[in-house]
Amino acid sequence: MIYLSIIDQNLVGSYGEKSFCVPHTEDTYTKMTAIADCANTAETVEEYNDCLETFSSLVAIDYTKTIEHESLGFLHVNSITKEFFLKQGDTVSSVPLPQELVDRIFESLDAGIDFMPLVKLWTRWLRNPLLKTKDYKDFSTRFFNFVNMKYVHPKYKQELMEEHGLTEEVANARATMYQIKITKEGLLNGYKVSKEVVHKFDSESGEEIPRYTRTFNVNTGEIDSEGFPEFIEDRLFEPSMMGSSGDAFYCEGLNGFDTPHHFIKVGCTHRLESWDQVDTDDTHICVPGLHVGGLKYIAWYSGEIHNVFIDPMHIGAIPDDVDGAIRCLQYFVHSSLTGINGSMYHSSTYAEKTDEEWNEMRAESIKEWTNETTANEEVE
C-alpha cells in the first residue's frame, strides 16, 4: 500500500515497507496521488510492484547534486566518500565539513531554508588561527555542536498551552529553538549578561556619586523618571561575573574608550589585546577570555542581557558544547533587552564583508586548507 500525507510542508508516508519524506510541491503531490490510487487498486502483484517502482523515483532525492547546485558552486561533494568541502573555482579545500554541519545543511534544505549562511559560517571558522594549533576535528565538532544547541523556551511553551490549547508535547516541539542564531554573513548572534554601572565619580573630589538621578512628581510624589538616558548606547555596563577583575579589554566605537577597561557598551566592539589573554584549552572553565553564550547559559546569571555578534574566527575555546559558553577574543554588542537603540548596528557592518569580500575570504580559507584535489578529481 502507499500512504501519503502532508506535514510541515513535506510529503511524508510509506510505500510498501519503505518510508519517505520529500519537500512538498503541487506537481509531486499530484503525481504521487495518482500512483497511490493505482497501487491501492492494483489487481495483480505485477501491477502493484510497477506502481511502487514508479513511486520510488519520486522520493529519490539526490542531496549531493542539489546542495552543490544551491550552494552556487561553493561546495564540492566527494562522490566516493560523500564528504563536503569548501570550493573556489577548481580548487577544493582539504578539510571536510563536520557531519554536525552537514546535518544542519540537510535540515535547512528539507525545510526550504537558505543554507548559505552555514557555508559562510564554515568559511569564517576556517579563518580561525587556532585550527592550526589545536585538534581541528575535535574543535570543529565542538563548535558545531555549540551552534546546533537547542532550547525549549519556557514562556513561549506556556503561552502555547494556556492561550492556544496545545498539548504539552506539541507545545514543547513548537517552543524548541536554536540557542544561537546565524546571520546571513555567517556570524554568530549570541548573548552576554552584564550588570549596569549606576555610579560615577566626581571629577574634582573623586567621590562616588549616583550616575543617574531619579525625579519625582512634585504633586503626587510618584516617580517621574529613573533618570536613564534615552538611548542604551549612553549607558555603561560591566561583566556580570567578573566585574572589574580579570584582564581589561578594549571597548571600541563612537561611544567607546581609548584604553582598555572592564566596560561594556552597546554599539562597540569588545576585544582583548591578544590571544595570550584567552585560555584556549576546551577542558578549562572559569578562566581568562571574553565569555558569551546561548539562551540556556545566560539563564544561570542575573543582570542585563545584551545581543552580540561573534565572528567564528575569534573563538578560542568551547568548554561546554551542550549548554555552555564560549571564550573568545572579540565580540560586538549590537543591542540590549534593557533599553532602546539610538542607531542600528547591522551584522553586515560588523562582518565588514561585502559580497566581493566574501569571495576573497572564501578563496583565502581554501588556500590555507587545500591539497591537490580539484573539482574534477576524487580522492580514493
C-alpha positions as CSV (number, residue, x, y, z in Angstrom):
1,M,0.0,0.0,0.0
2,I,1.0,3.6,-0.5
3,Y,0.2,6.1,2.3
4,L,0.6,9.8,1.7
5,S,0.2,12.9,3.9
6,I,1.5,16.5,4.2
7,I,3.3,17.5,7.3
8,D,5.2,20.8,7.8
9,Q,5.4,21.4,4.0
10,N,6.8,17.9,3.4
11,L,5.2,14.9,1.7
12,V,5.6,12.0,4.1
13,G,4.3,8.5,4.2
14,S,5.3,5.0,3.1
15,Y,5.2,2.8,0.0
16,G,5.4,-0.9,0.5
17,E,7.8,-1.3,3.5
18,K,9.7,1.9,2.9
19,S,9.1,5.3,4.4
20,F,9.8,8.6,2.7
21,C,9.9,12.4,3.3
22,V,10.3,14.8,0.5
23,P,9.6,18.6,0.0
24,H,6.1,19.3,-1.0
25,T,5.2,20.6,-4.4
26,E,1.9,20.5,-6.2
27,D,3.3,18.6,-9.1
28,T,4.9,15.9,-7.0
29,Y,1.8,15.6,-4.8
30,T,-0.4,15.2,-7.9
31,K,1.8,12.5,-9.4
32,M,2.1,10.7,-6.0
33,T,-1.6,10.7,-5.5
34,A,-2.2,9.2,-9.0
35,I,0.3,6.4,-8.4
36,A,-1.0,5.7,-4.9
37,D,-4.5,5.3,-6.3
38,C,-3.2,3.0,-8.9
39,A,-1.2,0.9,-6.4
40,N,-4.1,0.7,-3.9
41,T,-6.5,-0.6,-6.5
42,A,-4.0,-2.9,-8.3
43,E,-5.4,-6.3,-9.2
44,T,-2.2,-8.1,-9.7
45,V,1.2,-8.3,-7.9
46,E,3.0,-7.3,-11.1
47,E,0.8,-4.1,-11.5
48,Y,1.3,-3.3,-7.8
49,N,5.1,-3.7,-8.0
50,D,5.2,-1.5,-11.1
51,C,3.4,1.3,-9.2
52,L,5.9,1.0,-6.3
53,E,8.9,1.2,-8.7
54,T,7.4,4.3,-10.3
55,F,6.6,5.9,-7.0
56,S,10.2,5.3,-5.8
57,S,11.5,7.6,-8.5
58,L,9.5,10.5,-7.0
59,V,11.0,10.1,-3.5
60,A,14.6,9.6,-4.5
61,I,16.4,12.9,-3.6
62,D,20.0,13.4,-4.8
63,Y,21.1,15.7,-2.0
64,T,24.6,15.8,-3.4
65,K,23.6,17.5,-6.7
66,T,21.0,19.7,-5.0
67,I,23.5,21.0,-2.5
68,E,26.2,21.6,-5.0
69,H,23.8,23.5,-7.2
70,E,22.1,25.5,-4.5
71,S,25.5,26.5,-2.9
72,L,26.2,28.3,-6.1
73,G,29.3,26.1,-6.6
74,F,30.8,27.0,-3.3
75,L,30.6,23.4,-2.1
76,H,32.0,20.2,-3.6
77,V,30.8,16.7,-2.6
78,N,33.2,13.8,-3.0
79,S,31.2,11.2,-4.9
80,I,33.1,8.3,-3.1
81,T,33.4,9.5,0.5
82,K,30.2,11.7,0.4
83,E,32.2,14.3,2.3
84,F,31.5,18.0,1.7
85,F,34.3,20.5,1.0
86,L,34.5,24.3,0.5
87,K,35.4,25.1,-3.1
88,Q,36.9,28.0,-5.0
89,G,36.9,27.6,-8.8
90,D,38.6,24.3,-9.4
91,T,40.4,24.3,-6.1
92,V,38.8,22.3,-3.2
93,S,39.7,22.6,0.5
94,S,41.3,19.6,2.1
95,V,39.1,19.9,5.3
96,P,35.7,18.2,5.1
97,L,32.7,19.9,6.7
98,P,31.9,18.2,10.1
99,Q,28.9,15.9,10.0
100,E,27.1,18.2,12.5
101,L,27.3,21.0,9.9
102,V,26.3,18.7,7.0
103,D,23.2,17.5,9.0
104,R,22.2,21.2,9.6
105,I,22.5,21.8,5.9
106,F,20.3,18.8,5.1
107,E,17.8,20.1,7.7
108,S,17.8,23.5,6.1
109,L,17.3,22.0,2.7
110,D,14.4,19.9,3.8
111,A,12.8,22.9,5.4
112,G,13.3,25.1,2.3
113,I,15.7,27.4,4.3
114,D,18.7,29.1,2.7
115,F,21.8,27.2,3.9
116,M,24.4,29.7,2.6
117,P,24.8,31.3,6.0
118,L,26.1,27.9,7.2
119,V,28.6,27.8,4.3
120,K,29.8,31.3,5.2
121,L,29.9,30.3,8.9
122,W,32.2,27.4,7.9
123,T,34.4,29.8,5.8
124,R,34.8,32.2,8.8
125,W,35.6,29.2,11.0
126,L,38.4,28.1,8.7
127,R,40.0,31.5,9.2
128,N,40.3,30.8,13.0
129,P,44.1,30.7,13.6
130,L,43.7,28.1,16.4
131,L,42.7,25.4,14.0
132,K,46.4,25.2,13.1
133,T,47.4,24.5,16.8
134,K,44.5,22.5,18.2
135,D,42.9,19.2,17.2
136,Y,40.9,20.9,14.4
137,K,38.5,17.9,14.1
138,D,37.6,17.9,17.7
139,F,37.5,21.7,17.9
140,S,35.2,21.9,14.8
141,T,32.9,19.2,16.2
142,R,32.6,21.1,19.4
143,F,31.9,24.3,17.6
144,F,29.1,22.9,15.5
145,N,27.6,21.1,18.5
146,F,27.5,24.5,20.1
147,V,25.9,26.1,17.1
148,N,23.3,23.3,17.0
149,M,22.3,23.7,20.7
150,K,18.6,23.8,21.1
151,Y,16.4,25.2,23.9
152,V,12.8,24.9,24.9
153,H,11.6,28.5,25.5
154,P,9.6,28.1,28.8
155,K,7.4,31.3,28.4
156,Y,6.5,30.5,24.8
157,K,5.7,26.9,25.7
158,Q,3.4,28.1,28.5
159,E,1.7,30.5,26.2
160,L,1.1,27.8,23.6
161,M,-0.5,25.6,26.2
162,E,-2.6,28.2,28.1
163,E,-3.6,30.5,25.3
164,H,-3.8,28.2,22.3
165,G,-4.7,24.9,23.9
166,L,-1.8,22.9,22.6
167,T,-0.8,19.7,24.4
168,E,2.5,19.8,26.3
169,E,4.1,17.5,23.7
170,V,3.1,19.7,20.8
171,A,3.9,23.0,22.7
172,N,7.3,21.6,23.6
173,A,8.1,20.9,19.9
174,R,6.8,24.3,18.8
175,A,8.8,26.1,21.5
176,T,12.1,24.4,20.7
177,M,14.6,26.7,19.0
178,Y,18.3,27.1,18.3
179,Q,20.1,28.8,21.2
180,I,22.4,30.6,18.8
181,K,21.3,32.4,15.7
182,I,23.4,32.7,12.5
183,T,23.4,35.9,10.5
184,K,23.4,35.9,6.7
185,E,27.1,36.8,6.7
186,G,28.0,33.7,8.8
187,L,28.4,35.4,12.2
188,L,27.0,34.0,15.4
189,N,24.4,36.0,17.2
190,G,24.7,35.1,20.9
191,Y,24.2,36.7,24.3
192,K,26.2,38.4,27.1
193,V,25.0,39.1,30.6
194,S,26.2,42.3,32.4
195,K,25.4,44.5,35.3
196,E,24.8,48.2,34.9
197,V,27.3,50.7,36.4
198,V,25.0,53.0,38.2
199,H,27.6,55.2,39.9
200,K,30.3,57.5,38.7
201,F,33.0,59.7,40.4
202,D,33.1,63.4,40.9
203,S,35.8,64.8,38.7
204,E,37.1,67.1,41.4
205,S,36.7,65.2,44.7
206,G,36.8,61.7,43.4
207,E,33.7,60.9,45.5
208,E,31.4,58.2,44.3
209,I,28.0,59.6,43.3
210,P,24.9,58.3,41.5
211,R,25.3,58.2,37.7
212,Y,21.5,58.7,37.2
213,T,19.1,60.9,39.2
214,R,15.6,59.8,39.9
215,T,13.0,62.5,39.6
216,F,9.5,62.7,41.2
217,N,6.2,64.4,40.5
218,V,6.1,67.4,42.8
219,N,2.4,67.0,43.4
220,T,2.0,63.3,43.9
221,G,5.4,62.1,44.9
222,E,5.3,59.4,42.3
223,I,8.4,58.6,40.3
224,D,8.5,60.5,37.0
225,S,11.8,59.1,35.7
226,E,14.6,56.8,36.8
227,G,17.0,59.3,35.1
228,F,18.3,56.9,32.5
229,P,19.5,58.3,29.1
230,E,17.1,57.9,26.2
231,F,19.3,55.5,24.3
232,I,21.0,52.4,25.5
233,E,24.4,53.5,23.9
234,D,24.7,56.1,26.6
235,R,24.5,53.6,29.5
236,L,27.5,51.8,31.0
237,F,27.8,48.1,31.9
238,E,30.4,45.6,33.1
239,P,30.6,41.8,33.0
240,S,28.1,40.2,35.4
241,M,30.5,37.6,36.8
242,M,34.0,39.3,36.7
243,G,33.0,42.9,37.2
244,S,36.2,44.9,37.2
245,S,38.5,41.9,37.8
246,G,40.5,40.0,35.2
247,D,42.1,41.3,32.1
248,A,41.0,44.7,30.9
249,F,39.6,44.8,27.4
250,Y,39.0,47.4,24.7
251,C,35.6,48.8,24.2
252,E,35.9,50.5,20.8
253,G,33.3,52.6,18.9
254,L,31.9,56.1,18.7
255,N,30.9,55.9,22.3
256,G,33.7,53.7,23.5
257,F,37.1,54.3,25.2
258,D,40.7,54.8,24.0
259,T,42.2,52.5,26.6
260,P,41.3,49.1,28.0
261,H,38.9,48.9,30.9
262,H,36.2,46.5,32.1
263,F,33.3,48.3,30.4
264,I,30.6,47.1,28.0
265,K,28.7,49.5,25.8
266,V,26.1,48.9,23.1
267,G,27.4,49.8,19.7
268,C,31.0,48.9,20.5
269,T,33.5,46.1,19.6
270,H,34.9,44.5,22.7
271,R,38.3,42.8,22.3
272,L,41.3,41.6,24.2
273,E,44.7,42.7,23.0
274,S,46.0,39.2,22.0
275,W,45.3,35.5,22.1
276,D,47.6,35.3,25.1
277,Q,44.7,36.6,27.2
278,V,42.4,33.8,26.1
279,D,42.7,30.3,27.7
280,T,42.1,28.2,24.6
281,D,42.0,24.8,26.4
282,D,38.5,23.4,25.9
283,T,38.8,21.4,29.2
284,H,39.2,24.5,31.3
285,I,36.3,26.5,32.8
286,C,36.1,29.9,34.5
287,V,39.4,31.1,33.0
288,P,40.6,34.1,31.0
289,G,38.9,35.2,27.8
290,L,35.7,37.1,26.8
291,H,32.7,34.9,27.6
292,V,29.4,34.8,25.6
293,G,26.8,32.1,25.3
294,G,23.4,30.8,24.3
295,L,19.9,31.1,25.8
296,K,20.4,28.3,28.4
297,Y,23.8,29.6,29.5
298,I,22.6,33.1,30.3
299,A,19.6,31.8,32.3
300,W,22.1,30.9,35.1
301,Y,23.1,34.6,35.5
302,S,21.3,37.7,36.7
303,G,21.7,41.0,35.1
304,E,21.1,42.8,31.8
305,I,21.1,40.8,28.6
306,H,22.9,42.0,25.5
307,N,22.8,40.6,22.0
308,V,26.2,40.2,20.5
309,F,27.8,39.2,17.1
310,I,30.8,36.8,17.2
311,D,32.9,36.0,14.2
312,P,33.9,32.3,14.4
313,M,37.5,33.2,13.7
314,H,37.6,34.9,17.1
315,I,36.5,31.8,19.2
316,G,39.2,30.4,21.4
317,A,37.6,27.6,23.4
318,I,34.3,25.8,23.7
319,P,34.3,24.2,27.2
320,D,30.7,23.2,27.1
321,D,29.1,22.4,23.7
322,V,25.8,21.3,25.2
323,D,24.5,24.3,27.3
324,G,27.6,26.4,28.0
325,A,29.5,29.4,26.8
326,I,32.4,30.1,24.5
327,R,35.6,32.0,25.2
328,C,36.6,34.4,22.5
329,L,39.0,37.2,21.6
330,Q,36.4,39.7,20.4
331,Y,32.6,40.3,20.1
332,F,30.3,43.2,19.1
333,V,27.3,44.3,21.2
334,H,24.5,45.4,18.9
335,S,21.6,45.8,21.3
336,S,20.2,45.2,24.8
337,L,17.0,44.0,26.3
338,T,17.1,46.8,28.9
339,G,16.8,49.8,26.5
340,I,16.3,51.0,23.0
341,N,19.0,51.7,20.4
342,G,19.7,55.2,19.1
343,S,21.3,53.6,16.0
344,M,21.1,50.4,14.0
345,Y,24.0,48.0,14.0
346,H,23.7,45.6,11.2
347,S,25.5,42.3,11.1
348,S,26.8,43.2,7.6
349,T,28.6,46.3,9.1
350,Y,30.3,44.3,11.8
351,A,31.2,41.5,9.4
352,E,32.9,44.1,7.2
353,K,32.4,41.9,4.2
354,T,30.6,42.8,1.0
355,D,29.7,40.0,-1.4
356,E,33.0,40.7,-3.2
357,E,35.0,40.5,0.0
358,W,33.1,37.3,0.9
359,N,34.5,35.7,-2.2
360,E,38.0,36.8,-1.3
361,M,37.6,35.4,2.2
362,R,36.4,32.1,0.8
363,A,39.4,31.9,-1.5
364,E,41.8,32.7,1.4
365,S,40.2,29.9,3.5
366,I,40.6,27.4,0.8
367,K,44.1,28.4,0.0
368,E,45.1,27.8,3.6
369,W,43.3,24.5,3.8
370,T,43.9,23.0,0.4
371,N,45.5,19.9,-1.2
372,E,45.9,18.8,-4.7
373,T,42.3,17.8,-5.0
374,T,40.3,19.7,-7.7
375,A,36.7,19.7,-8.6
376,N,37.5,17.2,-11.4
377,E,39.3,14.7,-9.2
378,E,38.2,12.4,-6.5
379,V,40.2,11.1,-3.5
380,E,40.2,7.3,-3.4
